Amino acid sequence: MPHVITQSCCSDGSCVFACPVNCIHPTPDEPGFATAEMLYIDPAACVDCGACVSACPVGAIAPETQLAPEQLPFVELNAAFYPERRPGEKVPPTSKLATVLPAVEVRRGDTPLTVAVVGSGPAAMYAADELLTQPGVRVNVFEKLPTPYGLVRAGVAPDHQSTKRVTRLFDRIAAHKRFTFFLNVEVGAHLSHAELLEHHHAVLYAVGTPNDRRLDIAGADLPGVGTATEMVAWINGHPDFTDLPVDLSHERVILIGNGNVALDVARVLTADPDELAKTDISDHALAALRASNVREVVIAARRGPAQSAFTLPELIGLTAKSEVVLDASDHELVQRDLARDQDALTRNKLEVLAKLGSADGPATRPRIRLAYQLTPSRIDGEQRATGVEFTVTDTEQTRRIDAGLVLTSIGYRGTPIRDLPFDDTAAVVPNDGGRVVAPETGRPVVGAYVAGWIKRGPTGFIGTNKSCALQTVQQLVTDYNAGLLRDPVRRNGELAKLVAARQPDVVDAAGWRAIDAAEVARGGGLRPRDKFTAVPDMLAAARSAPKPTIRQRILSTLTASGH
């Protein structure tokens, strides 16, 4: 009875290290790992030990016999990753990936390695985890919001609760005695890069790529035009987007771009509000969806079906939950692409698309229509968006689709970080394996490092940040061991005083736990949590955290001092 990896896979690779028979691939040291849509278990090699199940941070692995009906396609998907073996051929030998992080050498007379991590999303937390495996290392994490975990909290669709389970791992990391949260503190506003370096050996930025790429066409700035990323943040209750003007009074929404985020938005907009009410969706979004008049979401892509940007696991998950259809002309495109040579993954996507229903049929509930070879040329409307005019890609034909809301989902851009170089073309901080480098000379910027999307661009999944962060931490530790990092010039206790002076409303780990507990309690057992969506409410909850005793403060100070 082999185990099976399902849609929830976050690709962090923990299962790879847990597996005693090397039956999960691609592994973090294999070339295809960074671009794989998920990981796969070899059914012929799996020995049914279950080690991968407990190692997976998002509950994506289950025995084949325990899969839900909508998960059954993943049995074949896992097996299809592996070539057929000849009778009697042996399964791969037992192997383990070697430890790749060098041990920290604490130099006599110097302070233990201390690192500031800016950001608290997956890349930041995985970096903190790697650093804390080394003796004596201390990590301080700075986040501009009162709540941590970045896109896991604000960017994962609320009906993907299994994916959000990775926060349990992050909570365990944050509970480490040498880990400190400084939440509601913005680096660049409350503290500068130079000030962080006065208190740390290094600063590691894991701030993501927060800006959406925008369409440069007429009408793109009309009311009723937004981005899918903003929409997801609004759905999830991000405090910066609670007042986003979302008008669902029209029957059709157009999403331009067909990556996973577009699929997430389309799925939520067409879902049964009663089902969404069991998730951690924001109250304002749930109320708007209950009153919604949307009957169709069109996901328009510039290229053909074979070039679809969404992943196969997400497509399988979408078709299991939603009514997804194609126009007759798009069905023809799918058949055309199927008749051509395709790699196995693309062929699997096309085969799923080929089985979709026709858009000409009657709609019994709000539906999603995938549309191909449509290049947006303008967004129509005077006071607000009323539709999109497309050209049929590589032709002079035009096609107009009416809509009351137009959302773009065409990629992301990083933003410059104060006091660090920036590559405006690639929209990332220039780096060599995570070491920030000056573009003019290619030489390292001492003490500055990056991980996650601001390092490599917006590619990969939540767990891809684990291997990305590991690479950066390797570089940082190597530099520390070589004596290339300057020791902090400030004493340990001074950092907390400086932060408190600059931001009296700083939230620590206890404050976050109080916010977390209050949100869970607000859920009343019917929902995972009912989120606070306003910063003042978060801060009020944080202030309810029990104050540490004098003994606890003394122990905390001794720990921070390396004793």
C-alpha positions as CSV (number, residue, x, y, z in Angstrom):
1,M,0.0,0.0,0.0
2,P,2.1,3.0,-1.2
3,H,1.7,6.4,0.2
4,V,0.7,9.3,-2.2
5,I,1.6,13.0,-2.3
6,T,-1.4,15.1,-3.1
7,Q,-2.3,18.6,-4.1
8,S,-1.3,20.2,-0.8
9,C,2.4,19.5,-1.5
10,C,4.6,22.5,-0.6
11,S,7.9,21.0,-1.9
12,D,9.9,21.8,1.2
13,G,11.6,18.4,1.0
14,S,11.2,17.3,4.6
15,C,9.7,14.1,3.4
16,V,12.8,13.4,1.3
17,F,15.1,13.5,4.4
18,A,12.6,11.3,6.3
19,C,12.3,8.6,3.7
20,P,14.6,5.6,4.5
21,V,14.5,4.2,0.9
22,N,15.0,7.2,-1.2
23,C,11.6,6.9,-2.9
24,I,10.6,10.6,-3.0
25,H,11.8,12.7,-5.9
26,P,13.0,15.1,-7.1
27,T,15.2,15.7,-4.1
28,P,16.6,19.1,-3.2
29,D,20.0,18.1,-4.7
30,E,18.5,17.0,-8.1
31,P,18.3,19.4,-11.0
32,G,14.6,19.3,-11.4
33,F,13.7,20.2,-7.8
34,A,13.5,24.0,-8.2
35,T,11.0,23.8,-11.0
36,A,9.0,20.7,-10.0
37,E,5.3,21.4,-9.5
38,M,5.3,18.9,-6.5
39,L,7.2,15.9,-5.2
40,Y,6.3,12.4,-6.1
41,I,6.4,9.0,-4.3
42,D,7.6,6.0,-6.3
43,P,4.9,3.3,-5.6
44,A,7.3,0.5,-6.4
45,A,9.9,1.7,-3.9
46,C,7.7,2.8,-1.1
47,V,7.8,0.5,2.0
48,D,4.8,2.0,3.7
49,C,6.7,3.1,6.8
50,G,4.8,6.4,7.1
51,A,7.9,8.4,8.0
52,C,7.1,10.9,5.3
53,V,3.6,11.5,6.7
54,S,4.9,12.8,10.0
55,A,7.6,14.8,8.3
56,C,5.3,16.7,5.9
57,P,4.4,20.1,7.4
58,V,1.2,20.5,5.4
59,G,-0.4,17.0,5.6
60,A,-0.1,16.4,1.9
61,I,0.8,12.6,2.2
62,A,-1.6,9.8,2.9
63,P,-1.9,6.1,2.2
64,E,-3.5,5.3,-1.1
65,T,-6.5,3.6,0.7
66,Q,-7.2,6.8,2.7
67,L,-7.5,9.3,-0.2
68,A,-10.7,11.2,-0.8
69,P,-12.4,10.6,-4.2
70,E,-11.1,13.9,-5.5
71,Q,-7.5,12.9,-4.6
72,L,-7.5,9.6,-6.5
73,P,-5.9,11.2,-9.6
74,F,-2.8,11.8,-7.6
75,V,-2.2,8.0,-7.4
76,E,-1.5,7.9,-11.1
77,L,0.2,11.2,-11.0
78,N,2.8,10.0,-8.5
79,A,3.4,6.8,-10.4
80,A,3.7,8.6,-13.7
81,F,6.8,10.5,-12.6
82,Y,8.8,7.2,-12.5
83,P,9.7,5.2,-15.6
84,E,8.5,1.6,-15.8
85,R,11.0,-0.9,-14.5
86,R,11.9,-4.3,-15.9
87,P,10.7,-7.4,-14.0
88,G,13.1,-8.1,-11.1
89,E,14.7,-4.7,-11.3
90,K,15.7,-3.4,-7.8
91,V,14.3,-0.2,-6.3
92,P,16.8,2.7,-5.6
93,P,19.2,2.0,-2.7
94,T,18.8,3.6,0.6
95,S,20.4,7.0,0.7
96,K,20.5,10.2,2.7
97,L,21.4,13.7,1.6
98,A,24.6,14.7,3.3
99,T,24.6,17.5,5.8
100,V,25.4,20.6,3.8
101,L,25.4,23.3,6.4
102,P,28.9,23.6,8.0
103,A,29.0,23.8,11.8
104,V,29.4,27.3,13.2
105,E,32.9,27.8,14.7
106,V,32.5,30.3,17.5
107,R,35.8,32.1,17.6
108,R,37.4,32.5,21.0
109,G,36.7,36.0,22.5
110,D,34.0,36.9,19.9
111,T,30.3,37.0,20.3
112,P,28.2,34.1,19.0
113,L,26.7,34.6,15.5
114,T,23.7,36.9,15.6
115,V,21.5,37.4,12.6
116,A,18.6,39.8,11.8
117,V,16.1,38.4,9.5
118,V,13.8,40.9,7.8
119,G,10.4,39.4,6.9
120,S,8.6,36.5,8.5
121,G,7.2,34.5,5.6
122,P,8.4,31.0,4.5
123,A,11.8,32.1,3.3
124,A,12.5,34.0,6.6
125,M,11.3,31.2,8.8
126,Y,13.2,28.5,6.9
127,A,16.3,30.6,7.2
128,A,15.8,31.0,10.9
129,D,15.3,27.3,11.3
130,E,18.6,26.5,9.5
131,L,20.5,29.1,11.5
132,L,19.1,27.8,14.8
133,T,20.3,24.3,14.2
134,Q,23.8,25.6,14.9
135,P,25.0,26.0,18.5
136,G,24.8,29.4,20.0
137,V,23.3,31.2,17.0
138,R,20.7,33.8,17.8
139,V,18.1,35.0,15.4
140,N,15.9,38.2,15.6
141,V,13.0,38.4,13.1
142,F,11.6,41.7,12.1
143,E,8.1,42.0,10.5
144,K,6.2,45.2,9.7
145,L,2.8,43.7,10.5
146,P,1.8,42.7,14.0
147,T,1.2,39.1,12.7
148,P,3.9,36.9,11.1
149,Y,4.2,34.3,8.3
150,G,3.6,36.6,5.3
151,L,1.9,35.0,2.3
152,V,1.0,31.9,4.2
153,R,-1.4,34.0,6.2
154,A,-2.4,36.5,3.6
155,G,-1.7,34.9,0.2
156,V,-2.9,31.3,0.5
157,A,-6.5,30.9,-0.5
158,P,-8.7,30.3,2.6
159,D,-10.1,27.0,1.2
160,H,-6.5,25.6,1.2
161,Q,-6.3,25.1,4.9
162,S,-4.0,22.1,4.6
163,T,-1.4,24.3,3.0
164,K,-1.6,26.8,5.9
165,R,-0.7,24.0,8.3
166,V,3.0,24.9,7.6
167,T,2.5,27.7,10.2
168,R,2.6,24.9,12.9
169,L,6.2,24.3,11.8
170,F,6.9,28.1,11.9
171,D,5.4,28.3,15.4
172,R,7.8,25.6,16.6
173,I,10.7,27.6,15.1
174,A,9.5,30.8,16.7
175,A,9.4,29.0,20.1
176,H,13.1,28.4,20.1
177,K,14.9,30.0,23.0
178,R,17.3,31.8,20.8
179,F,14.6,33.2,18.5
180,T,13.1,36.6,19.0
181,F,10.1,38.3,17.2
182,F,10.0,42.0,16.7
183,L,6.6,42.3,15.0
184,N,5.0,45.6,14.0
185,V,8.5,46.9,13.3
186,E,9.3,48.1,9.8
187,V,13.0,48.1,8.8
188,G,13.6,51.2,6.7
189,A,11.2,53.2,8.9
190,H,11.8,52.3,12.5
191,L,15.3,50.9,12.0
192,S,17.9,51.3,9.3
193,H,20.1,48.6,7.8
194,A,23.1,50.2,9.4
195,E,21.5,50.1,12.8
196,L,20.7,46.4,12.4
197,L,24.3,45.7,11.6
198,E,25.4,47.5,14.8
199,H,23.5,44.8,16.7
200,H,24.1,41.8,14.4
201,H,26.8,40.1,12.4
202,A,24.5,40.0,9.3
203,V,21.1,41.0,8.0
204,L,19.2,38.5,5.9
205,Y,16.3,40.0,3.8
206,A,13.4,37.7,3.0
207,V,10.8,40.3,2.0
208,G,9.4,38.7,-1.1
209,T,8.2,40.6,-4.3
210,P,5.3,42.6,-3.0
211,N,4.3,44.4,-6.2
212,D,2.2,43.1,-9.1
213,R,3.3,43.6,-12.6
214,R,0.7,45.9,-14.3
215,L,-0.8,45.9,-17.8
216,D,0.3,48.8,-19.9
217,I,-2.9,49.2,-21.9
218,A,-5.6,51.8,-22.2
219,G,-8.1,51.6,-19.3
220,A,-5.8,49.8,-16.9
221,D,-6.3,52.6,-14.3
222,L,-10.1,52.6,-14.4
223,P,-12.1,51.8,-11.3
224,G,-13.0,48.2,-11.3
225,V,-9.5,47.1,-12.5
226,G,-7.3,45.5,-9.9
227,T,-4.9,42.6,-9.4
228,A,-5.5,39.0,-8.3
229,T,-2.8,39.4,-5.5
230,E,-4.7,42.3,-4.0
231,M,-7.9,40.3,-4.2
232,V,-6.4,37.4,-2.4
233,A,-5.1,39.8,0.3
234,W,-8.6,41.3,0.6
235,I,-10.1,37.8,0.9
236,N,-7.6,36.8,3.6
237,G,-8.1,40.0,5.6
238,H,-4.7,41.6,5.2
239,P,-5.0,45.0,7.0
240,D,-3.6,47.0,4.1
241,F,-6.4,45.7,1.8
242,T,-9.6,45.6,3.9
243,D,-10.9,48.8,2.1
244,L,-10.2,47.5,-1.4
245,P,-13.2,48.5,-3.6
246,V,-14.4,45.1,-4.7
247,D,-17.7,45.2,-6.7
248,L,-19.3,41.8,-7.3
249,S,-22.6,43.2,-8.5
250,H,-22.0,42.2,-12.1
251,E,-22.4,38.7,-13.6
252,R,-18.9,38.3,-14.9
253,V,-15.3,38.8,-13.7
254,I,-12.3,38.6,-16.0
255,L,-8.9,37.4,-14.8
256,I,-6.0,38.1,-17.2
257,G,-3.3,35.5,-16.7
258,N,-3.8,31.8,-15.7
259,G,-1.3,31.0,-13.0
260,N,-2.2,29.4,-9.7
261,V,-3.2,32.7,-8.1
262,A,-5.7,33.3,-10.8
263,L,-7.2,29.8,-10.3
264,D,-7.4,30.5,-6.5
265,V,-9.3,33.8,-7.0
266,A,-11.7,32.2,-9.6
267,R,-12.3,29.2,-7.3
268,V,-13.2,31.4,-4.3
269,L,-15.4,33.8,-6.4
270,T,-17.5,30.8,-7.6
271,A,-17.5,28.8,-4.4
272,D,-20.5,28.1,-2.1
273,P,-20.3,30.8,0.6
274,D,-21.5,28.3,3.2
275,E,-18.4,26.2,2.5
276,L,-16.1,29.3,2.7
277,A,-17.7,30.1,6.0
278,K,-15.9,27.1,7.5
279,T,-12.5,28.6,6.6
280,D,-10.5,31.6,7.8
281,I,-11.8,33.9,5.1
282,S,-12.3,37.5,6.3
283,D,-15.7,38.5,7.4
284,H,-15.9,41.4,4.9
285,A,-15.1,39.1,2.0
286,L,-17.6,36.4,3.1
287,A,-20.3,39.0,3.3
288,A,-19.5,40.3,-0.2
289,L,-19.5,36.8,-1.6
290,R,-22.9,36.0,-0.1
291,A,-24.3,39.1,-1.9
292,S,-22.4,38.4,-5.1
293,N,-24.1,38.4,-8.5
294,V,-21.1,36.8,-10.2
295,R,-22.1,33.8,-12.4
296,E,-18.9,33.4,-14.5
297,V,-15.2,34.0,-14.1
298,V,-13.3,34.0,-17.3
299,I,-9.5,33.2,-17.0
300,A,-7.9,34.6,-20.1
301,A,-4.5,33.6,-21.3
302,R,-2.4,35.0,-24.1
303,R,-0.9,31.7,-25.2
304,G,-2.4,28.3,-25.9
305,P,-3.5,25.4,-23.6
306,A,0.0,23.7,-23.7
307,Q,1.5,26.8,-22.2
308,S,-0.9,27.1,-19.3
309,A,0.9,28.6,-16.3
310,F,-1.1,26.8,-13.6
311,T,0.3,23.6,-12.2
312,L,-1.3,20.2,-12.8
313,P,-2.1,19.7,-9.1
314,E,-3.9,23.0,-8.9
315,L,-5.9,22.1,-12.1
316,I,-6.9,18.8,-10.7
317,G,-8.0,20.4,-7.5
318,L,-9.9,23.1,-9.3
319,T,-11.9,20.6,-11.5
320,A,-12.7,18.5,-8.4
321,K,-14.4,21.5,-6.7
322,S,-15.6,23.9,-9.4
323,E,-17.5,23.8,-12.6
324,V,-14.8,24.5,-15.3
325,V,-15.7,24.8,-19.0
326,L,-14.1,25.7,-22.3
327,D,-15.6,27.3,-25.5
328,A,-15.7,25.1,-28.5
329,S,-12.8,27.0,-30.1
330,D,-10.7,26.4,-27.0
331,H,-11.6,22.7,-27.0
332,E,-10.2,22.7,-30.6
333,L,-7.0,24.3,-29.3
334,V,-6.6,21.6,-26.7
335,Q,-7.0,18.8,-29.3
336,R,-4.5,20.6,-31.5
337,D,-1.9,20.6,-28.7
338,L,-2.6,17.0,-27.8
339,A,-1.8,16.0,-31.4
340,R,1.7,17.5,-31.0
341,D,4.7,16.1,-29.2
342,Q,4.5,17.2,-25.5
343,D,6.3,16.4,-22.4
344,A,4.5,14.1,-19.9
345,L,3.5,16.9,-17.6
346,T,2.0,19.1,-20.3
347,R,0.2,16.1,-21.8
348,N,-1.4,15.4,-18.4
349,K,-2.7,19.0,-18.2
350,L,-4.1,18.8,-21.7
351,E,-5.8,15.5,-21.0
352,V,-7.6,17.1,-18.0
353,L,-8.6,20.1,-20.1
354,A,-9.9,17.8,-22.8
355,K,-12.4,16.4,-20.4
356,L,-13.9,19.7,-19.4
357,G,-17.5,20.6,-20.3
358,S,-18.7,23.0,-22.9
359,A,-19.4,26.7,-22.2
360,D,-22.4,26.3,-24.4
361,G,-24.1,24.1,-21.9
362,P,-26.5,25.4,-19.2
363,A,-24.8,26.7,-16.0
364,T,-26.3,25.4,-12.8
365,R,-24.0,27.3,-10.6
366,P,-21.3,30.0,-10.9
367,R,-18.6,28.6,-13.2
368,I,-15.1,29.2,-14.4
369,R,-14.3,29.5,-18.1
370,L,-10.7,29.0,-19.3
371,A,-10.0,31.0,-22.4
372,Y,-6.9,30.9,-24.6
373,Q,-5.0,32.9,-27.2
374,L,-6.5,36.2,-26.0
375,T,-4.1,39.2,-25.7
376,P,-5.7,42.2,-23.9
377,S,-5.5,45.4,-26.0
378,R,-7.7,47.7,-23.9
379,I,-10.1,47.8,-21.0
380,D,-13.3,49.5,-21.9
381,G,-15.4,51.8,-19.8
382,E,-15.8,55.5,-18.9
383,Q,-16.5,55.8,-15.2
384,R,-15.4,52.2,-14.5
385,A,-14.4,49.0,-16.3
386,T,-17.2,47.4,-18.4
387,G,-15.2,44.8,-20.3
388,V,-12.0,43.9,-22.1
389,E,-11.1,44.0,-25.7
390,F,-8.8,41.3,-26.8
391,T,-7.0,40.5,-30.0
392,V,-6.8,36.8,-30.9
393,T,-3.0,36.2,-30.4
394,D,-1.0,36.4,-33.6
395,T,-4.0,37.5,-35.6
396,E,-5.9,40.7,-36.3
397,Q,-9.1,39.3,-35.0
398,T,-10.7,41.1,-32.0
399,R,-12.9,39.8,-29.3
400,R,-14.7,41.7,-26.5
401,I,-15.9,40.2,-23.3
402,D,-18.1,42.1,-20.9
403,A,-17.2,42.2,-17.2
404,G,-17.8,44.4,-14.2
405,L,-14.5,43.5,-12.6
406,V,-11.1,43.0,-14.3
407,L,-8.2,41.5,-12.3
408,T,-4.7,41.0,-13.7
409,S,-2.4,38.1,-12.6
410,I,0.7,38.5,-14.8
411,G,3.5,38.2,-12.3
412,Y,5.3,40.1,-9.5
413,R,8.1,42.6,-9.0
414,G,10.4,43.1,-6.1
415,T,10.9,46.6,-4.7
416,P,14.2,48.3,-3.9
417,I,15.4,47.8,-0.3
418,R,16.9,50.9,1.3
419,D,20.7,50.9,1.4
420,L,21.0,47.8,-0.8
421,P,21.7,47.6,-4.6
422,F,18.8,46.6,-6.8
423,D,18.5,45.1,-10.3
424,D,15.6,47.0,-11.8
425,T,15.4,44.7,-14.8
426,A,15.1,41.5,-12.9
427,A,13.4,43.2,-10.0
428,V,15.5,41.4,-7.4
429,V,18.5,42.3,-5.2
430,P,21.6,41.3,-7.1
431,N,23.2,38.4,-5.3
432,D,25.5,35.4,-5.6
433,G,23.8,32.4,-4.0
434,G,22.3,34.7,-1.4
435,R,25.2,37.0,-0.8
436,V,24.3,40.5,-1.8
437,V,26.8,41.8,-4.4
438,A,27.5,45.3,-5.8
439,P,26.5,45.2,-9.5
440,E,29.4,47.5,-10.5
441,T,32.1,45.3,-9.0
442,G,30.4,41.9,-8.3
443,R,31.9,42.1,-4.8
444,P,29.9,41.1,-1.7
445,V,28.2,43.8,0.3
446,V,29.5,42.8,3.8
447,G,26.8,41.5,6.1
448,A,23.9,41.6,3.6
449,Y,22.1,38.5,2.4
450,V,18.8,37.6,0.7
451,A,16.5,34.6,0.5
452,G,13.2,33.8,-1.2
453,W,11.6,35.7,-4.1
454,I,13.7,38.9,-3.5
455,K,16.7,36.7,-4.2
456,R,15.6,34.5,-7.0
457,G,12.5,36.1,-8.4
458,P,8.8,34.9,-8.1
459,T,9.3,31.2,-8.8
460,G,8.6,28.1,-6.8
461,F,6.3,27.2,-4.0
462,I,6.2,27.6,-0.2
463,G,8.6,24.8,0.5
464,T,11.0,25.8,-2.3
465,N,12.1,28.5,0.1
466,K,13.6,25.8,2.3
467,S,16.4,24.9,-0.1
468,C,16.7,28.5,-1.1
469,A,17.2,29.7,2.5
470,L,19.6,26.8,3.1
471,Q,21.9,28.0,0.3
472,T,21.9,31.5,1.7
473,V,22.6,30.4,5.2
474,Q,25.5,28.3,3.9
475,Q,27.0,31.4,2.4
476,L,26.4,33.4,5.6
477,V,27.9,30.8,7.9
478,T,30.9,30.4,5.6
479,D,31.6,34.1,5.7
480,Y,31.2,34.1,9.5
481,N,33.7,31.2,9.8
482,A,36.1,33.0,7.5
483,G,36.0,36.1,9.7
484,L,34.5,38.2,7.0
485,L,31.6,39.5,9.1
486,R,32.0,42.3,11.6
487,D,31.1,41.8,15.2
488,P,28.2,43.8,16.6
489,V,29.3,47.0,18.2
490,R,26.2,47.2,20.5
491,R,25.5,45.1,23.6
492,N,22.8,42.6,23.4
493,G,20.3,44.3,25.7
494,E,20.4,47.6,23.7
495,L,18.4,46.3,20.7
496,A,15.2,45.8,22.6
497,K,15.5,49.3,24.1
498,L,16.1,50.8,20.7
499,V,13.1,49.1,19.1
500,A,10.9,50.0,22.0
501,A,11.9,53.7,21.7
502,R,11.3,53.8,18.0
503,Q,8.1,51.6,18.0
504,P,6.4,51.5,21.4
505,D,3.8,49.2,19.9
506,V,6.3,46.4,19.1
507,V,4.7,42.9,19.4
508,D,6.8,40.1,20.7
509,A,6.2,36.3,20.5
510,A,3.9,36.4,23.5
511,G,1.9,39.2,21.8
512,W,1.5,37.1,18.7
513,R,0.4,34.1,20.7
514,A,-2.3,36.3,22.3
515,I,-3.5,37.5,18.8
516,D,-3.4,33.9,17.6
517,A,-5.4,32.6,20.6
518,A,-8.0,35.4,20.3
519,E,-8.5,34.7,16.6
520,V,-9.0,31.0,17.2
521,A,-11.5,31.8,20.0
522,R,-13.4,34.2,17.7
523,G,-13.8,31.2,15.3
524,G,-15.9,29.6,17.9
525,G,-14.9,26.1,16.9
526,L,-16.8,26.5,13.6
527,R,-13.9,28.1,11.8
528,P,-10.1,27.7,12.1
529,R,-10.0,31.3,13.2
530,D,-11.8,34.6,12.7
531,K,-9.0,37.0,11.8
532,F,-8.5,40.5,13.0
533,T,-8.3,42.7,9.9
534,A,-7.3,46.0,11.6
535,V,-3.9,46.7,13.2
536,P,-5.4,48.4,16.3
537,D,-7.5,45.3,17.0
538,M,-4.4,43.2,16.7
539,L,-2.5,45.4,19.1
540,A,-5.3,45.3,21.6
541,A,-5.2,41.5,21.5
542,A,-1.4,41.5,21.8
543,R,-1.6,43.7,24.9
544,S,-3.7,41.0,26.7
545,A,-0.7,38.7,26.7
546,P,0.6,37.8,30.2
547,K,3.5,39.9,31.3
548,P,6.7,38.0,32.0
549,T,7.8,37.6,35.6
550,I,11.0,39.1,36.9
551,R,12.6,35.6,36.8
552,Q,11.5,35.1,33.2
553,R,12.9,38.5,32.2
554,I,16.3,37.6,33.8
555,L,16.4,34.2,32.1
556,S,15.5,35.8,28.8
557,T,18.3,38.3,29.2
558,L,20.8,35.6,30.0
559,T,19.7,33.6,27.0
560,A,20.0,36.6,24.8
561,S,23.5,37.1,26.1
562,G,24.5,33.6,25.2
563,H,24.6,32.2,28.7
